[in-house]
Amino acid sequence: MTRQATPQPEIETTRLVLRRPRLRDAPRIASLLNDYEVTKNLARVPYPYTMQMAFDWLVRQKREWSPGSITFAIYEKREGLIGFCGTHREDRIPEIGYWLGRPYWGKGYMSEAVRAVIEWYFASSNLDTLVSGVFHFNAASLAIQKKFGFTQTRIGKRICLAQKAEIDHIETELSREAFYKALETL
């Protein structure tokens, strides 16, 4: 008997729908990521970014998911796909990562998506911690993390494929308690 994977949940916010990415998203992903101003902020995304890279990445997305390993495509209800937010496990604690296409910066979309994913993560798991981080120059992303209660744990180094360099990386951590406390102040 073959076991079916449970369909990935969708999260709906005021302006966004977060759902499993689809192969037909490849052209939009390639278009948004073929922008150095976006990819210079991401560790594992090369520049230039091609349609084939987007397609290959989508094909590798697993059907299985858990709160500690899930990818949500971010859809603005009128604009369509505008970015991604999800968790993955590189170490013992899941890490949240996210990116947004440049035309959508500064409009609060990423704060809306990150909040929704973190709320879902804590509601869907018994895990009490989430980690993240940003390259030292990415003040906007760090501001989102601080807004939701992340605290800096150290400065390390991470490879940035787009910049072809090892760069200072501010590493952060969020507890369940700190997240809910931060929400009280918003």
C-alpha positions in Angstrom: 0.0 0.0 0.0 1.4 3.4 -1.0 1.2 6.2 1.5 0.0 9.5 0.1 1.7 12.6 1.2 -0.5 15.0 3.2 -1.2 18.1 1.0 0.8 21.0 2.1 -1.2 23.6 4.0 -2.1 27.0 2.6 -1.9 30.1 4.7 -4.1 33.1 3.9 -3.4 36.6 5.2 -5.1 39.9 4.4 -3.2 40.4 1.2 -1.4 37.1 0.6 -1.8 33.4 0.0 1.1 31.2 0.9 1.1 27.8 -0.8 3.2 25.0 -2.3 5.1 26.2 -5.3 4.1 24.8 -8.7 6.1 24.0 -11.9 4.2 26.8 -13.7 5.8 29.3 -11.3 9.3 28.8 -13.0 9.1 31.8 -15.3 8.0 34.2 -12.5 10.7 32.8 -10.1 13.4 33.2 -12.8 12.2 36.7 -13.6 12.3 37.8 -9.9 15.6 36.1 -9.0 17.4 37.3 -12.1 18.0 40.5 -10.2 21.4 41.0 -8.5 19.8 43.3 -5.9 17.7 40.3 -4.7 20.2 37.5 -5.1 23.1 39.3 -3.3 21.0 38.9 -0.1 20.6 35.1 -0.5 23.2 32.5 0.4 22.3 29.7 -2.1 21.0 31.5 -5.1 23.4 32.2 -8.0 23.4 35.2 -10.3 22.5 35.3 -13.1 19.5 33.2 -12.5 17.9 31.3 -15.4 14.5 29.7 -16.1 16.3 26.3 -16.1 17.5 26.9 -12.6 14.0 27.7 -11.4 12.6 24.6 -13.1 15.3 22.4 -11.7 14.7 23.8 -8.2 11.0 23.3 -8.4 11.4 19.6 -9.6 13.6 19.0 -6.5 10.9 20.2 -4.1 9.8 17.3 -2.0 6.1 16.4 -1.5 6.8 15.6 2.2 6.8 18.6 4.5 6.9 19.3 8.2 6.9 22.6 10.2 10.7 22.4 10.2 11.0 21.8 6.4 8.5 23.5 4.2 8.5 26.0 1.3 5.7 28.5 0.8 5.4 30.5 -2.4 4.1 33.9 -1.6 1.2 35.1 -3.8 -0.1 38.6 -3.6 -3.8 38.3 -4.4 -3.7 40.6 -7.5 0.0 40.4 -8.5 0.6 36.7 -8.3 3.9 35.2 -7.1 6.1 37.8 -5.4 8.5 35.7 -3.3 9.1 32.8 -1.0 9.2 32.0 2.7 9.9 28.7 4.4 11.8 26.7 6.9 14.6 24.1 6.4 16.8 22.2 8.7 20.5 22.5 8.4 21.3 21.9 12.0 19.3 20.7 15.0 17.0 23.8 14.9 14.9 24.7 11.8 15.9 27.9 10.0 13.5 30.3 8.4 14.5 32.0 5.1 12.7 34.3 2.7 13.0 36.5 -0.3 10.8 39.0 -2.1 11.0 40.3 -5.7 12.3 43.9 -5.7 9.1 45.5 -7.1 7.4 44.4 -3.8 10.0 45.7 -1.3 8.9 48.3 1.2 5.2 47.4 1.1 5.0 45.2 4.2 4.5 42.0 2.3 7.5 40.2 3.8 6.5 41.1 7.3 3.1 39.8 6.6 4.4 36.5 5.2 7.1 36.0 7.8 4.6 36.6 10.6 2.1 34.1 9.1 4.8 31.4 8.6 6.2 31.8 12.1 2.6 31.7 13.6 1.9 28.5 11.6 5.3 27.0 12.6 4.7 27.4 16.3 1.0 26.4 16.1 1.8 23.3 14.0 4.8 21.9 16.1 6.0 21.4 19.5 9.3 23.1 18.5 10.1 26.2 20.7 12.9 27.7 18.6 13.6 29.0 15.1 16.8 30.4 13.8 17.6 32.8 10.9 20.1 35.3 9.9 21.1 38.0 7.3 24.2 39.2 5.5 25.5 42.1 7.5 24.4 44.7 4.9 20.7 43.5 4.8 19.2 46.0 7.3 15.6 45.5 6.0 15.6 41.8 6.6 17.2 42.2 10.0 14.5 44.7 10.9 11.8 42.2 10.1 13.5 39.6 12.3 13.9 42.1 15.2 10.2 43.1 14.9 9.1 39.5 15.6 11.5 39.0 18.5 14.6 37.4 17.0 17.8 38.2 18.8 21.3 38.2 17.5 23.4 35.2 18.6 26.7 35.8 16.8 28.3 36.9 13.6 29.5 34.1 11.4 30.5 33.7 7.8 28.3 32.4 4.9 29.0 31.9 1.3 26.9 34.0 -1.1 26.7 32.3 -4.5 25.6 35.5 -6.3 28.5 37.5 -4.9 30.9 34.6 -5.1 32.3 35.4 -1.7 32.2 34.5 2.0 30.4 37.3 3.8 29.7 38.3 7.4 26.4 36.8 8.4 24.4 38.0 11.5 22.9 34.9 13.0 19.6 35.2 15.0 17.3 33.0 17.1 13.7 33.2 18.1 11.9 31.5 20.9 8.2 30.8 21.0 7.9 33.0 24.0 9.8 36.0 22.4 7.6 35.7 19.3 4.3 36.0 21.2 5.7 38.7 23.4 6.8 40.7 20.2 3.3 40.3 18.7 1.8 42.0 21.8 3.7 45.2 20.9 2.7 45.3 17.2 
